[in-house]
């Protein structure tokens, strides 16, 4: 996968997801916002990441992310995940350019 640019910061992190609490959105094709990278952090089990050429397009990438590993979804990239084991747990950390509006907005919400 790829790296997150050095001038990007983590502005938001999801809760830890399991088979029982994952929002269904993650299991179907969806994309990250413009200017936002998603860092998928698997803490136990294994997860398969599917990347698509375009919305409802062909699969162009399949990556298995095991416990202790991470995967990166770039901005506006169509993707979905699939649990490979029953004990899989993961969270997603969202990164944007440190001076971007999305970072400013999320940091101000934390301070309210």
Beta strands, then each sheet from edge to edge (+ up, - down):
strand 1: 8-13
strand 2: 30-31
strand 3: 36-44
strand 4: 46-52
strand 5: 59-66
strand 6: 70-73
strand 7: 78-83
strand 8: 89-97
sheet 1: 1+ 8- 3+ 6-
sheet 2: 2+ 7- 4+ 5-
end
